[in-house]
Amino acid sequence: MRVPRGRLVPLAAASALGVAAAGTWLSHPDRRHHLRRSVRVWRLTARRGLSWAVLQVRGRRADEERRAQLEERFAIRTAEDVARELGNMKGVVMKAGQMVSFIAEGLPPEAKAALATLQADVAPMAPSLAEQVVRDELGAGVERLFLDWDPIPVAAASIGQVHRAVMPDGRVVAVKVQYPGIDRAITSDLDNAELLYGLFSSFALKGLDSRAFVDELRDRMGDELDYRLEASCQSEFAHRYRGHPFIHVPDVVPERSARRVLTSTWVDGRRWEDFLATADRDARQRAGEVLFRFAQGSVHRHRVFNGDPHPGNYRFHADGSVTFLDFGLVKRFTPGELEQLTPVLEPLLAHDARGTVRMLVDAGFLVSDHGLDPEVVWDYVSNPYSPYLQEQFTFTQEWVAQALHRALDLSGPASEVVKRLDMPPSFVILDRVVWGMSALLGRLEATGRWRGILEEYRTGAPPVTELGRIEAAWTAAHR
């Protein structure tokens, strides 16, 4: 369940790969494009790998305090390097940086600040390029398809950018347009993603199983390139939550959507950072519960969930409701997948160490002859679920940082557990949601009866909050 600390591509290997690739690919534009992106990743990985090797040498001669100072400086410089290099690289590598930027709560403040720049909008494509994609996909120019079209995008992300437009019938819509050539970029990125995750493991995600993560991400990102699949997922969620008292999903406008264009009804509302800056405590508490209920309801009731708990995917409204955006990275459980994973929760939440270990073996997290102490195993795997081991819990950034440190500590008391645990591919995206949601709730400093809310969705237990009672009444009325 981890990439060993310091498993980075050697400088010589990166150079050899670059030379070999250059000799073979330069005759084709796609291959030149692939090479340019590859070299950027290789150089970044090699730079940080060399710095890590220097740190290891210096650290052996330093006392504990000095070693901690060296590691903090390394984390800050690596974060700055990653943000600087990936900030202009759309596609998987930027999305990877965004993922780390909001779940790596254990990083020094300066490192987190550097990576936070990846959450901001990236440089958009030229208006003429966006309009050409619309013309190619929908068969007409924006002047014929819309009464009004704003050429300046309202948001630009890792795969596409969003324009505000007005339909002929007067509806205001958001038109997401995919960057030309992003499919080539993503293919290139996925070829290099393990190197990149190895880089991140050296300073932020030391316990990440890069191979399982990359395999799952490859499947999901392939889907994300086809906006028709995203439109289908978004329409499914919009249908499920139509009329919901506090969860909203925009409708897709199918006549203005295609493989590289996705049009949805326009939604106003405060973005994440604006909400954090202006919301009072009660509004934050409610928002945290809404986010949590959407995630748990999707997983346990609908068996399909958004695997991208990104702060940019929410809009917060004055009435306390939340709009959920971007359904490109959706995980749908196949028959038997969820049933393989969820039995682990029952003994874990009951503090049944032996039962937890038995279920972990059955689910494929541990081999049968692991030889581990059940109490040590339980103490480790229950770490991210500690908010659900008590009646009420307050998420904080400090708790998330400490929990991540425990989960990724390869030299702590659970080091043998970390080495022997394996993460089934079906759990990879779900695990990301667990940590991502914890990070969001930590930013909100949300207090709640999270165990009781989880049981509502997991076992059908009675509602434990006012929002739960409101949703239960709505669900009963819409059966």
N, C-alpha and C positions, 0 to 999 in steps of 0.2 A: 504493500500500500504506500510505497514511497519511492522517490528517487534519492539515492544516497547523497548526502551532503557533499557538494563539490563535484558531482558527476557532470562536468561540462566538456564541450567539445574542445580538444587541444588545438592550440594555434596552428601547429604543423598540419593537423588533419584538415582544418578549415581551409588552409592555403592549398593543400593538395586537391581538395574537392573543387575549389574555385578554378584551378588550372585545368583540371580534367573537364569540367563543365564547359569552360570557355572554348576549348578546342573542339567540342562536339556540337554545341548549340548555336554558335553565333551566326550560322547561315540562315536562321529562321527568326522572324520577328517575335513570335510567341516565346521562343526559347531564349532570345535576348532579354525579353521582359522577365522571364522566370529567373534568369541568371542575375539580373540587376537586383531583384528582390532577395534572392538567395544570398548574394554577397553581402547585402546590408545586414541580414540576420546573422550570417557567419561571422562578420566582423564584430558585430555587437556581442555575440556570444564569446568570441575569442578574447575580446578586450576584457570582458568581465571575468572570464575564466583565468586570464593571466593575473588580474587584480586579486582574484580569490586565492590563487597559488601564493602570491606575495603575502597576502594576509595570513595564510596558514603558517608560512615560514616565520613571520614576525611574531605571530601569536604564540608559537612554541617557546619563545624566549621572554614572553611578557607575563606579568602577574594577572590575576583575574580581572581587576579593575581596568588595566590597560587593554586586555584582550577585548573586554566589553566595549571600550572606546573605539578600538580598531574595527570591530564588527559593525558598530553603529555608523561609523564613517563610511564603511564599505556599502552598507545598505542605502545610505543617502546618495552616494555617488552613483550607485547602480540604478536607483530609481530615476535620478536625473538623466542618466544616459538612456535608459529605456524610454522615458517620456520624450526626450529629444529625438530619438531615432524612430520611434513608432508613431509619433504624433502626425506624421504626414503619410503613413503607410496604411491605406484603407484595407479592409478585409479582415482575415482571421487574426493576423498579428496585432492589429489595433484592438480587436475585440478581446484578445487574450490580455492585453495591457489593461483594458477597462475592467475585466474581471478581477484582476489582482488589485486594481486601484481602490475597489470598495470592499473587498473582503480581507485585505491584508492589514487588519487593525493593529497587529503587533509591531508594525514598523515604526521607526522614529517619526516624529511629526514632520520633519523636513522631507523625509522620503515619501510619506503619504501625500504631502502637499505637491510634490513633483508629479507623482502618479495621478493626482486628481485632475491635472490638466488634460488627461486622456478622456475625462468625462465630458469635457466641453465639446461644442460642435467643431468638426474638422473643417478644413478649407473646402468650400463647395466647388462643384464643377461649373464651367462657364454656362450662362443661360442658354446659349445656342446648342450646347451638347445635350442638356436636359430636354430641350424642346425637340431635338432630333430623335431622342429615345422615345418620346411620346408619339411622335409621328410614325416611327418605324413600328411601334407596337400596336397603335390604335388606328393607323391608316389615315390620319388627318392631323393638321397642325393644331396647336393649342388655341389659335384664334377662331377655329371652327368648332372645336369641342367644348369650349368654355366661354361664358359671357365675359369673364375676367380671369386673368392669369397673372400672378405675381412672379416675375422672373427671379426675384431674390428669395432664396429658400429660407424657410423659418427654422429649419434644423438640417444639419448635415452630419451623418453618422458613418459607421464603418462600411456599409454596403450601399447605401443610397441616401438621398436627401429629399426633404419634404417641401412642397410648394402649396401655398394657399390659392384656391381657385373658386370660381362660382359656376355652378351648372346652369344650363339653359332654363331650367325651371326655378332658378333662384336659390337652390341649396348651396350653402357654403361647404366646401370639401377640402380635405387634405390629400394631396397627390404625392405619393412616394415614388420617386424615379430612381432606378438602379443605375449606378455608375457604369458607363461603357467599359468593357474589359475587366470588370470586377471578377468575372468567372475565372479568367486566367490568373488573376492575383490570388484568388482563394485556392486554386489548385496548387500554385506555387507555395502559398503559406502552409497548406496542410502537409506538403512534403517536408517543410522545415519546422513544423510545430513542436516536435519532440525536442529539438535543440532549444527552442524558445522556452518550453516548460522546464527543461533542465536548467536554463538560466534562472528562471523565476524560483526554482526550488532552492537555489543557492542563497537566497536572501529573504524569501517570503513564503514559499510553499514547500517546505522541506519534506513534507510527508506525501506529496502528490505522486500518484501512480501515473506517470505521463503517458504510458502506452494505452492504458484503459481509457484515460481521459481523451486522448487524441482520437482513438477509434470511435468513441461515442460522438465526439465533436465533429468528426468527418461526416458521419451519417447525418447529423442535424444540420451542419452547414451546407451540405449538398441540397437539402430540402430548402434552406433559406434563400438559395439563389433563384428559386422559382416562386415568384409572388403569387402564382395561382394556388399553390399549396398553402401559402400563408393566408390568402384570402379565404380559402376553405376553412382553415382553423379559426380564423377570426370570426367568420360567419357562424361557426358552431358555437363559439363562446358568446357571441352577441345574442344568439337564439336562446342559449341556456339562461342568460342573465337579463333577458329583456324584461323591463319593468321592475327589476330588483330594487329594493329600497336604498341600498348604499353601494352597489357595485354596478358599474356601467362599462360596456364595451361598444365602441362605435360600429355602426353598420358599414358593410362594404358596398360600394357602388359598382356592381358587376359590369355595367356597360362602359365603364371607364377604367377597367382593370384588365391586365394581361400578364404575360410572363415577367416583364420588367417594369410594369407600372401597376401600382395598387392605390385605388382611390377609396377613401372612407369619409363619412360625415365628419365635419369639422368639430373639434371640441376645444372650448376655452377652459381655463383653469390655471391654478398656480403650479409652476414646476417645483421640483424637489427642493432646490436651494432656496427659492422664494418662500416656499412653505415653511422650511426650517427657520428662516429668518423672521417670519411674521406670525406664525401660529402660536397660540397660547397652549398651556399644558393640556387642557381638556381636548383641544383639537388634535394635538399630537397623540394622545391616548387613543382617541377614536380612530384616527388614521392608522395607527399601528395595528389595532384589532381588525380593521377592514382588510389591510394587506395580508394579515395572518389568515383570516377566514377565507379569502380568495384562494390562497395557496393550498390550505388544507382541504377545502371543498373540492378544488380541482383534482387533487391527488386521490383522495379517498372516496369521493362520490362519483366523480366523472372519469377518473382513471386517465386523464389527459391534462397536462399542465404546462404552463409557460416556464421554460427552463432558463429564463434570463431575468432574474430579479434585479434589474438595472434601475437606478434612481431616475433615469430619463424616461422610463416607461410608464410613469404615473402622472395624472393631473388631479389636483386636489380642489374641491369645490366648497363654496361657503356653507352649503347645507350638510357638510360632513361626508358626502359621498366621494368616491374615487373612481376616476376613469382609468382603465387599463389599456395600454397601447402595445403594439409590436408583438405579433404572434409568429415571428419567423422561426424562433428556436423553441419548438414545441415537442415535448416527449409524450408519446402515447404508449401506455403499457399494453403489451401483447398478452394474450391469455396465459395466465400462470405467473407472469413476471411479478406483479404486485403481491400475489399470494405467496411467492417465495420469500419476499423481503419482510412483509409486515409481521409475521409471527415472531420476529426477533424483538419487537417492541413490547409484547406482553410481559415476558419475564424481565426484560430490562427495566420497565417502569415499576415492576413489583420488587425490584432489587433481589431477584432470584439469579445469583451468579451462575450456578450450574446450568439452570435452564437457559440462560442467555447464551452460554457457550455452546450448549447443545443445538440451539437454533442457529447460531452463527455457522456451525459446521454444516447443518442441513442446507443453509442458504448459500454456501460456497465461500464464506468469508474466511474460514479456517479449515485446514485439513484435519482429519480425525485424530491423527497422532501428533498433535501440536505440542503436547507436554507443558502447557501453560497453566498457571494458577488461575482458577476461575475468578477469584476476587480481583486479581490484578487486571484481568481481561475486562470484567464488568466496570471497574473503576475507569478504565481507559475509554471504552466504547460508549459509556453513559455520559461522558464529558459534554458533548454538544446538546445532550438532552436534559441537562440538569434543571433548566427552567420548567420542565414537566414532571419533576420529581417532588414538587412542592405545590401547595395550593395556590400561592401567588408569587410572582417573580417580577423584578424590574430589570429589563435589559439595559446595559450601559456599554459604552465603548470600551471601558476598562475590562468588563467581564468578557466581551468578545475577544479582546487582545489576549487575555489570560487563557481562555479556552483554546484559542488557536495555537498559542505557545505550547500548551499541554499536548494538543493533538499532533503537533509537528516536531516535538522534542525527541530527537533520536538518541539522546544520551540520558534521558530521565529514567524514572523507575519503571516505566512501561516500555522501555526500548525494545525488549524482546517481543512484546505484543505488536509494536509498530512493524517490526521486521517480518513477522509471520502473517499478519493480516493481509488479505487480498480483497480488492474491491470488485465485485461482479460488475460487468459493463452496464447492466440495467440499473445499478445504483448510482452511477457516476453523476448524471445530471441531477438526480434527486438529492444527492449529497451537496451538490453546489447550491441547490435551492435552500437546504437547511442552513448552511453557513451564510449564504447571501441574505436570507430573510433575517437571520440573527444580527447581521451587520446593520441592516436597515432599522430594525427595532432598537438596536443599540444607539444609533444616531438620534432616534426619536425619544430615547429614554422611556420607552413604553412599559407601563406596569399593567399586568393583567393576570387573569386566571387561565393561563395558557394550557395547563393540564386539562382542565375542564373543557375548554374550547376544543382541544385536540380530540377528546373523547366524544364530543358531539359528532364529529365527522368520522372518527374511526369506529366507534361502536354504536352510534345512534343514541348516546346519552342525552338527557334533557338539557336544554340551554342553561348556561350559568351566568349570562350577562343580558342586558337589555337588547343589545344588537342581536344576540342569539335568539331571543324570543321574537324579535321583529322578523328575522329571517325565517324562523320556523313557521310563523304564521303565513308569510309569503309563500314558502315552499308548499305548505298544506293546501293553500288556495290555488296553486298552479299544478297540482298533480293530475 
